[in-house]
Amino acid sequence: MPYDASLDKEVFKVTKEFGESRITVGVFSYNNGEKKLQISRENAAADENQWRFAKLGRMNKKEAQEVAPLIMKAIENM
């Protein structure tokens, strides 16, 4: 069965910007299934005012310190 965006429910989502990148912490439920935590990174496109998805990869200390409380809030919504 292919992915159907209409079945993906956003329970919680918050984004924190760090200059040229931003990290989003969210909780989603697909087809009324188990709620799951998702953490993603987007980087600013050099030539446009748009964001492009990137691997989260490693976080520096500042990013980790600011994202950790967001993760705890997300867990409260699971």
N, C-alpha and C positions, 0 to 999 in steps of 0.2 A: 504494500500500500504506500503510495508516494506521500510526501509531506504535504499537509493541508494547513496553510497559515490561519484559516478561520477556526481551527481547532486548538490553536496555541493561545492560552490565556496568560496574560501578564498579571501576576499577583503583586509584585513589588519591583520597582526599578528606580535607580538613582545613578547619576553620572557625576564624576568629579574630574574637572579639567586640570591639567598640568602643563600649561603652555602649549607646546606642539603636539601633545597627546592627551587623551582622556580615557578613563577607565570607567566602565559601567558594571554595576553589581545588580543582578536581578534574580527574581524567583519566577519561574514559569511552570505551568501545568499543561501538558499536551493531552487533549481528548479526555479531560477530567481525571487524568492519571496523577501519579505521585508528584508533588511539588519538588522542583529541582533548582539548585543554585547555579547561576551562570555568571561568569566574570569574563569580560572582554575588553580589549583595547582598540582604540581607533587613533590613527595619526592624521594630522592636518596635511592635506594635499598641498604641495609646494606652489602650484600655479592656480589654485582655485580656493574658494571659501567652502570647501567640502571636507568631510572626514572619510577616511578609508580604513576598513577593517584590517587589523594586524594581529598576529599571535600575541597573546598576553605576555608570554615569556617571563623574564625576570622583572621584579619591581625593585626600585631603589628604596632606601630607608624611608624617605619622605612619602613616597607613594604607598608603601606598606602601612605606615602609621596612619595615613588618612583613609585608606581603604578598609582597614581592619574594623573600625566601628560600623562602617556600612555593611560589612559582611554580618556582623552581629545583629544589625537591624533586619537584614534579609532573613536570617535564621528565625527571628521572632515571627516572621510572616509565613513560615513553612509549616 
